């Protein structure tokens, strides 16, 4: 049973819903915390439920649409797991369009047809970032190809939608966390730029890894002495073009600084890397690079083989634990493409994902008015949810055949992922499984935790429009509140 209360506090009036038995010092303490003057310009969305008896314990603004940041990945993970299964994989097809002569010369094109595998060139899941490349070169050797007279073709027709996502800020686009989305990805679609000092009065030295010819950088930096204040280093581009401008200053003998920069046009970047790998393997390529969104004209291709991603549950683990946005967006679109048969009309993979995931979540009991899906990662400023919608999905998952796996893929407090350095020394260390989220002025945390007497609790905390005070950032404030929420005790 739940009741509405107006808790009259010295700092204002807060409308909350609590169990009558739990309208106690604990509830007052939580309400007092969230209604503090430091949150006057902020909005909280909170819901806490006791899973043992299905009782609502505390809630405020639980039906209000708010930015949920990377808590959106909870929805993406559950949907992809449910629709495709934990062992589904993404297949990249390796094809030739032409004939191989007796001397091993391919008189035609080498065509790589991607479906969004985000693990190419990444060392997150393999001992080496060369895992997929070694497999591809193995297929080339098995076909006895020693030279390619045609083009290198990137087929991106199997995953469609905007490379830049939806409703991202222009300032996001240069950073690795907002890497462009493609059917073909390499090294998570970013390069590492290390900035080294040089001689006084000279530009700083830039070292780009992996080395690439597809990224143009204009270096407008300067190496200076200790006698003047530094102008901080800054990387920017005027659009999604590959040209990047670097400005700012470094001191002589300064420690090198490291930056992660998103590449422009990942499919073209993939082909640049492919050409380099082939040349290093002694397979010269005579033709140009070509990116196509249609396989028209390639109907008579021969498949040399395929390269499979790791299983879905392993990719989702990286997406949830490390909050990896590119994984979220590619799995979102890959699942959307698989579900396109549910729709009537001509939709991109991205549009299909938005529509199909929304319908799937509504079928799990979420009110359509409490959900706005624009992407798979939560980086879109237009992707919104209520705390109640997140709790509804998490409660549904308790009866799901994949619940144990699903919970294990979430970060664990004080142990791994984005929670490895949070709740250290807290009672919640190793007793909280939750997804973090952050944007400018936004911090979110939703998942499962154990109460003080071991009771299973599910919660969602969404904080929007936060302005840091007293030296605490938004995530630290959310952690304080979750710690308070966990102190609920069942009535005697």
C-alpha positions in Angstrom: 0.0 0.0 0.0 1.3 3.5 -0.9 0.2 6.9 0.3 0.9 10.5 -0.8 2.5 12.7 1.8 3.6 16.3 2.0 6.7 16.3 4.0 7.0 19.8 5.5 10.7 20.6 5.8 12.6 23.7 6.8 13.9 24.0 3.3 10.5 23.6 1.5 7.8 21.2 0.7 8.5 18.0 -1.3 5.8 15.7 -2.6 6.7 12.1 -2.1 5.1 8.6 -2.0 6.2 6.2 0.8 4.9 3.2 2.5 2.9 4.2 5.5 5.1 2.0 7.7 8.3 3.6 6.3 7.2 7.2 6.7 10.0 7.5 9.3 13.3 9.1 10.0 14.7 7.3 6.9 12.1 8.8 4.6 12.4 12.2 6.1 16.2 12.0 5.8 16.0 11.1 2.1 13.4 13.9 1.4 15.5 16.4 3.3 18.6 15.5 1.2 16.8 15.9 -2.1 15.1 19.1 -1.2 18.3 20.8 0.0 18.7 24.4 -1.4 21.7 23.3 -3.4 19.2 21.4 -5.6 16.9 24.4 -6.1 17.6 24.5 -9.9 17.9 20.7 -10.2 15.3 18.0 -10.8 15.3 14.6 -9.2 13.5 11.6 -10.5 13.6 8.7 -8.0 12.0 5.4 -7.4 12.9 2.6 -4.9 11.0 -0.7 -4.8 11.4 -3.7 -2.5 11.5 -6.7 -4.9 10.7 -9.2 -2.2 7.1 -8.0 -1.8 6.9 -5.6 -4.8 6.3 -2.6 -2.5 7.1 1.0 -3.5 9.3 2.4 -0.8 10.2 5.9 -1.9 9.5 8.0 -5.0 9.6 11.6 -6.2 9.0 12.8 -9.7 9.1 9.2 -10.7 6.9 9.7 -13.8 8.7 12.8 -15.1 10.7 12.6 -18.3 14.4 13.3 -17.7 17.7 12.9 -19.5 18.9 9.5 -18.5 22.3 9.6 -20.2 23.9 6.1 -20.3 21.1 4.5 -18.3 19.6 4.2 -21.8 22.0 1.3 -22.3 19.9 -0.7 -19.8 17.1 -0.6 -22.3 19.4 -1.3 -25.3 21.0 -4.3 -23.5 17.7 -5.9 -22.5 16.2 -5.4 -25.9 19.2 -6.8 -27.8 19.5 -9.8 -25.4 15.8 -10.6 -25.6 15.4 -10.3 -29.4 18.7 -11.8 -30.5 19.8 -14.0 -27.6 23.1 -13.9 -25.7 25.1 -15.9 -28.2 24.1 -14.0 -31.4 27.1 -12.5 -33.3 27.7 -9.9 -36.0 29.1 -11.2 -39.2 31.4 -9.3 -41.5 31.4 -10.8 -45.0 34.6 -10.8 -47.2 33.8 -11.0 -50.9 35.5 -10.7 -54.2 34.0 -9.1 -57.3 36.1 -10.5 -60.1 38.3 -13.4 -60.9 41.5 -14.7 -59.4 44.0 -15.7 -62.1 46.6 -18.5 -62.0 49.2 -16.1 -60.6 47.0 -15.0 -57.6 46.0 -11.7 -59.1 42.5 -10.6 -58.3 41.3 -8.8 -61.4 38.4 -7.1 -59.6 37.4 -5.7 -56.2 37.8 -6.9 -52.7 34.5 -6.1 -51.0 34.1 -6.0 -47.2 30.5 -6.0 -46.1 30.0 -4.9 -42.6 27.0 -5.2 -40.2 28.3 -3.0 -37.3 30.8 -5.2 -35.5 32.3 -2.7 -33.0 35.2 -5.0 -32.0 37.4 -4.6 -35.1 40.9 -3.3 -34.1 40.0 -3.2 -30.4 42.0 -4.8 -27.7 39.1 -4.7 -25.2 38.0 -8.3 -26.0 41.1 -9.8 -27.6 44.7 -10.2 -26.7 45.5 -8.0 -29.7 43.7 -5.4 -31.8 44.8 -7.4 -34.8 42.5 -10.4 -34.1 39.9 -9.6 -36.9 42.6 -8.3 -39.2 44.5 -11.6 -38.9 41.4 -13.5 -39.7 40.7 -11.4 -42.8 44.3 -11.8 -44.0 44.0 -15.5 -43.4 41.0 -15.6 -45.8 43.1 -13.7 -48.4 45.9 -16.2 -48.1 43.5 -19.1 -48.3 42.2 -17.7 -51.6 45.8 -17.5 -52.8 45.4 -13.8 -53.6 48.8 -12.1 -54.0 47.7 -8.9 -55.7 44.5 -6.9 -56.1 44.2 -4.9 -59.4 40.7 -3.6 -58.5 39.4 -1.4 -55.7 38.9 -1.9 -51.9 35.2 -1.6 -51.4 33.4 -0.9 -48.1 29.8 -2.0 -48.2 27.9 -0.2 -45.5 24.4 -1.1 -46.8 23.7 -3.6 -44.0 23.5 -0.9 -41.2 22.0 2.4 -42.1 21.3 5.7 -40.3 23.1 8.9 -39.4 26.8 8.5 -38.8 26.6 11.3 -36.2 23.7 10.0 -34.2 20.8 12.2 -33.2 20.7 15.4 -31.0 24.3 15.3 -30.1 26.1 18.5 -29.4 28.5 19.8 -32.0 31.3 19.9 -29.4 30.8 16.1 -28.9 31.7 15.1 -32.4 35.5 15.3 -32.1 35.7 13.2 -29.0 36.0 9.4 -28.9 32.9 9.0 -26.7 30.9 10.4 -29.6 32.7 8.4 -32.4 30.8 8.1 -35.6 28.7 5.0 -36.2 29.2 2.8 -39.2 28.6 -0.7 -40.6 32.4 -1.0 -40.6 34.4 0.2 -37.6 38.0 0.1 -36.7 39.8 0.8 -33.4 36.4 2.1 -32.1 36.6 4.8 -34.7 39.1 7.0 -32.9 42.9 7.7 -32.9 45.1 8.7 -29.9 46.9 12.0 -30.3 49.9 12.5 -28.0 51.3 16.0 -27.8 55.0 16.4 -27.0 56.9 19.6 -26.3 59.4 20.8 -28.8 62.0 23.6 -28.9 61.0 27.0 -27.5 59.0 28.9 -30.1 58.3 25.8 -32.2 55.0 23.9 -32.6 54.5 21.0 -30.3 55.0 17.5 -31.8 51.9 15.4 -32.6 52.1 11.6 -32.7 48.9 9.9 -34.0 48.2 6.2 -33.2 47.2 4.2 -35.2 49.0 6.1 -38.0 46.6 7.0 -40.7 46.5 9.1 -43.9 42.7 9.7 -43.6 43.0 12.3 -40.8 44.3 15.8 -41.6 45.5 17.9 -38.6 46.5 21.5 -38.7 49.0 22.1 -35.9 48.7 25.7 -34.5 50.3 24.9 -31.1 53.4 26.5 -29.6 56.1 25.4 -27.2 56.7 28.1 -24.6 58.7 28.7 -21.4 57.6 28.9 -17.8 57.4 32.7 -17.7 53.8 33.1 -19.0 50.4 31.4 -18.3 49.6 28.5 -20.6 46.8 28.5 -23.2 45.3 25.0 -22.8 45.5 22.6 -25.7 42.3 22.3 -27.7 41.2 20.1 -30.6 38.3 21.2 -32.8 36.8 20.8 -36.2 34.3 23.1 -37.9 32.1 20.3 -39.1 32.3 16.5 -39.5 35.1 17.0 -42.0 38.4 15.1 -41.4 40.4 18.3 -40.9 41.2 18.9 -37.2 42.7 22.1 -35.8 45.0 21.9 -32.7 45.6 25.1 -30.8 47.2 26.0 -27.4 50.6 25.8 -25.8 52.9 23.3 -24.0 55.9 24.0 -21.9 59.4 22.9 -22.8 60.2 19.4 -21.3 56.5 19.0 -20.4 55.0 15.5 -19.9 53.3 14.4 -23.1 49.5 14.9 -23.1 47.1 12.2 -24.5 43.8 12.9 -26.3 41.3 10.6 -28.1 40.0 12.0 -31.3 37.0 10.6 -33.3 37.8 9.9 -37.0 35.6 11.2 -39.8 33.9 8.6 -42.0 34.7 5.3 -40.3 34.2 3.2 -43.4 36.9 5.2 -45.3 39.1 4.9 -42.2 38.5 1.1 -42.3 39.6 1.0 -45.9 42.7 3.1 -45.1 43.7 0.6 -42.4 42.8 -2.4 -44.7 45.1 -1.1 -47.5 47.9 -0.7 -44.9 47.4 -4.3 -43.6 47.4 -5.7 -47.1 50.6 -3.8 -48.1 52.3 -5.0 -45.0 51.3 -8.6 -45.9 52.8 -8.2 -49.4 49.5 -7.8 -51.2 49.6 -4.6 -53.2 46.3 -2.9 -54.2 46.1 -1.1 -57.6 42.6 0.5 -57.3 41.2 3.2 -55.2 39.1 3.0 -52.0 35.3 3.1 -52.5 32.5 3.3 -49.9 29.1 2.2 -51.0 25.7 2.2 -49.4 24.3 -0.2 -52.0 25.3 -3.6 -53.4 23.8 -2.8 -56.8 26.3 -3.8 -59.4 27.9 -6.4 -57.0 25.3 -9.1 -57.3 27.8 -11.7 -58.7 30.2 -11.4 -55.8 31.8 -14.5 -54.4 32.0 -14.9 -50.6 35.5 -15.8 -49.4 34.4 -16.2 -45.8 33.1 -14.3 -42.8 34.5 -12.9 -39.6 32.3 -13.2 -36.5 32.2 -10.8 -33.6 32.3 -12.1 -30.0 28.9 -13.3 -28.7 26.3 -10.7 -28.0 26.5 -11.0 -24.2 30.3 -10.2 -24.3 29.8 -7.1 -26.3 26.9 -6.0 -24.0 29.2 -6.5 -21.1 31.7 -4.0 -22.5 28.8 -1.7 -23.4 27.4 -1.7 -19.8 30.4 -2.1 -17.7 32.6 0.4 -19.6 29.7 2.5 -20.8 31.0 2.2 -24.4 28.8 4.4 -26.6 29.9 3.0 -30.0 29.0 -0.6 -28.8 25.6 0.7 -27.7 24.9 2.4 -31.0 26.0 -0.4 -33.3 24.2 -3.1 -31.2 21.1 -0.8 -31.2 21.2 -0.5 -35.0 22.1 -4.1 -35.6 19.1 -5.3 -33.6 17.0 -2.7 -35.4 18.1 -4.1 -38.7 17.2 -7.6 -37.6 13.7 -6.4 -36.5 13.0 -4.4 -39.7 10.6 -7.1 -40.9 8.2 -5.9 -38.1 7.7 -2.6 -39.9 5.9 -1.6 -43.1 7.7 1.0 -45.1 11.3 2.0 -45.9 13.1 2.6 -42.6 16.8 2.8 -41.8 18.4 0.5 -39.3 18.4 3.4 -36.8 14.7 4.3 -37.4 13.8 0.6 -37.1 15.6 0.4 -33.8 13.8 3.5 -32.4 10.4 2.1 -33.3 10.9 -1.5 -32.4 12.7 -0.9 -29.1 10.0 1.5 -28.1 7.3 -1.0 -28.9 9.2 -3.7 -27.0 9.6 -1.6 -23.9 5.9 -0.7 -24.0 5.1 -4.4 -24.1 7.1 -4.8 -20.9 4.7 -2.5 -19.1 6.3 0.9 -19.7 3.9 3.9 -20.3 4.6 5.4 -23.7 4.4 8.9 -22.2 7.4 8.1 -20.0 9.8 7.1 -22.7 11.4 8.9 -25.6 14.0 6.8 -27.6 16.3 8.6 -30.0 19.4 6.4 -29.7 21.0 3.4 -28.1 23.6 5.1 -25.8 21.8 8.0 -24.2 24.2 10.5 -25.7 21.3 12.1 -27.6 20.0 15.0 -25.5 16.5 14.0 -26.8 16.6 10.5 -25.3 14.5 10.7 -22.2 12.9 8.4 -19.6 11.2 8.5 -16.2 12.7 6.7 -13.2 9.5 4.6 -13.1 10.1 3.4 -16.7 13.6 2.2 -15.7 12.4 0.5 -12.6 9.5 -1.2 -14.5 12.0 -2.7 -17.0 14.4 -3.8 -14.1 11.5 -5.4 -12.2 10.3 -7.2 -15.4 13.8 -8.6 -15.8 13.6 -10.4 -12.5 11.2 -13.0 -14.1 13.3 -13.2 -17.3 15.2 -16.3 -18.3 18.3 -14.2 -18.8 18.1 -12.2 -15.5 21.2 -13.7 -13.8 23.2 -13.0 -17.0 21.7 -9.5 -17.4 22.5 -8.5 -13.8 26.1 -9.9 -14.1 26.7 -7.6 -17.1 26.1 -4.5 -15.1 29.0 -2.7 -13.3 29.5 -3.9 -9.7 30.1 -1.3 -7.0 33.7 -1.1 -5.9 34.6 -4.0 -8.3 34.5 -3.3 -12.0 33.5 -1.0 -14.9 32.4 2.5 -14.2 31.6 1.6 -10.6 35.1 0.2 -9.8 36.1 3.4 -8.0 32.7 4.2 -6.5 31.2 3.0 -3.1 34.7 2.0 -2.0 34.5 1.2 1.7 30.7 1.5 1.6 28.3 -1.2 2.7 27.2 -1.3 -0.9 30.6 -2.4 -2.2 29.9 -5.7 -4.1 26.2 -5.4 -3.2 25.1 -3.0 -5.9 24.7 -3.8 -9.6 23.9 -0.7 -11.6 24.4 1.4 -14.7 26.0 4.7 -14.4 25.2 7.7 -16.6 26.6 11.2 -17.0 26.2 14.3 -19.2 26.9 17.9 -18.4 24.7 18.6 -15.4 23.3 15.1 -15.5 24.1 12.0 -13.3 22.1 8.8 -13.2 22.3 5.4 -11.5 19.8 2.6 -11.9 19.9 -1.1 -11.0 19.8 -3.5 -8.2 21.1 -3.5 -4.6 20.9 -5.2 -1.3 19.2 -3.4 1.6 20.7 -3.4 5.1 19.0 -6.7 5.9 19.8 -8.3 2.6 16.5 -7.4 1.1 16.6 -7.2 -2.8 15.9 -3.6 -3.9 15.5 -2.1 -7.4 16.1 1.6 -7.9 16.5 4.5 -10.4 18.0 7.9 -9.6 18.0 10.5 -12.3 19.5 14.0 -11.5 19.2 16.7 -14.1 20.3 20.4 -14.3 22.7 20.0 -11.4 25.1 22.8 -10.6 28.1 21.6 -8.6 28.4 23.1 -5.1 30.7 22.3 -2.2 33.2 20.6 -4.5 30.9 17.6 -5.2 30.1 16.6 -8.8 26.8 15.2 -9.8 27.9 11.5 -9.6 29.1 12.0 -6.0 25.8 13.5 -5.0 23.9 10.6 -6.6 26.1 8.1 -4.7 25.2 9.9 -1.5 21.5 9.6 -2.2 21.7 5.9 -3.2 23.6 5.2 0.0 20.8 6.8 1.9 18.2 4.9 0.0 19.9 1.6 0.8 19.4 2.2 4.5 15.7 1.4 4.3 14.8 -1.4 6.7 11.6 -3.5 6.5 9.1 -2.8 9.3 9.4 -5.0 12.3 
